[in-house]
């Protein structure tokens, strides 16, 4: 396993607060992972996770922070930092030179530019504080809203990297981070 990154704490960008996940966030995360509408374009098979799968995935977010010192950030509005609206951040592979950018926002927060704002905040962190040189992102081929966010952020489509996982096509994007 790769060495952990320097521990990253919380931060604010624009309208949003970012902080590492905590054990008390697990019910919120499980609710997101169990929501069929949210998981339609996020889970490998396009279906909501079972309660057991949702709990394991939520625990995985905590484990990423324990082992890597960084991962997905819980996000809230700066005006209401106690109310979680989703998460945004990174999933690291074996090498720490690049990461996969990911985000989920709960339904009430869709269509307000918050996903783009959250992802941009995490990209700035990746570039300026983590020293990452490349981010990748994966989406469902029909997730037009996510593809629009990625396009606004400067990601470009990488069709040669597309993969079929559990019988479903996942399309890949990349963004080279310049200082």
C-alpha atoms as one frame of an Amber mdcrd trajectory, in Angstrom:
protein
   0.000   0.000   0.000   1.217   3.500  -0.801   2.257   5.898   1.934  -0.555
   8.089   3.275  -0.803  11.663   2.079  -0.225  14.414   4.583  -3.442  14.574
   6.538  -5.793  17.069   4.931  -8.301  18.866   7.123 -11.476  20.706   6.319
 -11.672  23.813   4.187 -14.146  26.271   2.704 -14.573  27.323  -0.921 -17.283
  29.692  -2.096 -20.655  28.587  -0.732 -19.370  25.258   0.583 -17.666  23.725
   3.624 -15.627  20.544   3.196 -14.602  18.210   6.010 -13.421  14.623   6.410
 -16.179  12.064   7.020 -16.949  11.000  10.578 -18.614   7.931  11.997 -21.836
   9.896  12.647 -22.100  10.507   8.851 -22.704   6.818   8.133 -26.547   7.023
   8.307 -26.522   9.978   5.859 -24.205   8.094   3.488 -26.297   4.925   3.750
 -29.411   6.919   2.862 -27.661   8.305  -0.236 -26.392   4.866  -1.300 -29.841
   3.347  -0.779 -31.592   5.956  -2.931 -32.536   4.468  -6.348 -32.628   7.887
  -8.058 -29.131   8.825  -6.878 -27.614   5.426  -7.593 -29.150   5.178 -11.063
 -25.991   6.734 -12.540 -23.478   5.989  -9.785 -23.495   2.332  -8.733 -21.871
  -0.248 -10.985 -25.210  -1.771 -11.963 -27.336   1.397 -11.736 -29.241   0.145
  -8.704 -29.503   1.286  -5.096 -27.218  -0.529  -2.696 -28.588  -2.917  -0.114
 -28.292  -1.729   3.501 -25.267  -4.012   3.962 -23.581  -2.763   0.773 -24.335
   0.864   1.696 -22.791   0.437   5.138 -19.685  -1.211   3.669 -19.288   1.613
   1.144 -19.727   4.258   3.865 -17.160   2.479   6.034 -14.866   2.463   2.997
 -14.947   6.270   2.867 -13.803   6.379   6.498 -11.114   3.786   5.796  -9.757
   5.844   2.878  -9.141   8.731   5.277  -7.543   6.455   7.861  -5.197   4.851
   5.331  -4.554   7.747   2.918  -5.110  10.902   4.961  -7.504  12.124   2.272
 -10.547  10.960   0.332 -14.126  12.070  -0.079 -15.076  15.218   1.837 -18.502
  15.646   3.381 -19.935  18.917   2.078 -22.400  21.398   3.503 -23.383  24.954
   2.753 -21.183  27.525   4.506 -24.362  29.155   5.843 -25.512  25.830   7.397
 -22.393  23.761   8.129 -24.262  21.162  10.187 -26.573  20.098   7.307 -24.852
  17.708   4.926 -25.752  18.033   1.262 -23.448  15.375  -0.192 -19.807  14.591
  -0.671 -16.999  15.305  -3.105 -13.383  14.302  -3.256 -11.004  11.573  -4.288
 -10.614   7.838  -4.565  -6.945   6.909  -4.808  -5.514   3.930  -6.617  -2.178
   2.320  -5.834  -0.239   5.383  -7.004  -0.762   8.738  -5.354   0.094  10.773
  -8.463  -3.492  10.743  -9.660  -6.925  10.107  -8.242 -10.514   9.642  -9.317
 -12.732  12.642  -8.652 -16.195  11.758  -7.394 -19.237  13.565  -6.035 -22.804
  12.937  -4.934 -25.329  15.602  -3.998 -28.669  14.871  -2.375 -31.744  15.681
  -4.532 -32.672  19.072  -3.023 -29.280  20.449  -4.067 -29.342  19.464  -7.740
 -29.354  22.148 -10.435 -27.756  24.909  -8.335 -24.171  24.679  -9.582 -23.052
  23.103  -6.311 -21.560  19.948  -7.870 -19.373  22.095 -10.125 -18.392  24.322
  -7.206 -17.569  21.342  -4.980 -15.555  19.596  -7.677 -13.662  22.797  -8.492
 -12.762  23.218  -4.802 -11.434  19.662  -4.681  -9.527  20.138  -7.940  -7.832
  23.228  -6.486  -6.861  21.201  -3.427  -5.537  18.363  -5.625  -3.434  20.750
  -7.673  -2.190  23.185  -5.042  -1.928  21.165  -1.838  -1.757  17.490  -2.778
   0.508  17.953  -5.786  -1.567  15.691  -8.022  -0.878  15.961 -11.739  -3.949
  14.203 -13.135  -7.527  13.488 -12.134  -9.813  10.963 -13.750 -13.589  10.698
 -13.483 -16.010   7.925 -14.374 -19.662   8.337 -15.257 -22.623   6.508 -16.699
 -22.892   7.223 -20.455 -26.383   8.733 -19.979 -25.517  10.889 -16.938 -25.681
  14.140 -18.903 -25.586  16.365 -15.798 -22.334  14.788 -14.557 -20.803  14.993
 -18.009 -21.721  18.686 -18.160 -20.019  19.277 -14.795 -16.877  17.491 -15.976
 -16.820  19.484 -19.206 -17.106  22.793 -17.307 -14.143  21.723 -15.182 -11.899
  21.000 -18.168 -12.111  17.205 -18.202 -11.876  15.542 -21.585 -13.409  12.275
 -22.686 -11.089   9.240 -22.853 -13.085   6.675 -24.899 -10.125   4.263 -25.032
 -10.390   3.917 -21.229 -14.116   3.018 -21.155 -14.915  -0.214 -19.321 -17.845
  -2.544 -18.967 -18.285  -3.388 -15.274 -20.973  -5.837 -14.167 -22.488  -5.579
 -17.642 -22.738  -1.775 -17.652 -20.633   0.682 -19.653 -18.722   3.327 -17.681
 -17.134   6.218 -19.562 -13.858   7.825 -18.531 -12.652  11.415 -18.445  -9.356
  12.988 -17.477  -8.080  16.376 -16.486  -4.393  17.280 -16.458  -3.804  19.586
 -13.503  -1.519  22.475 -14.263   0.003  24.692 -11.604
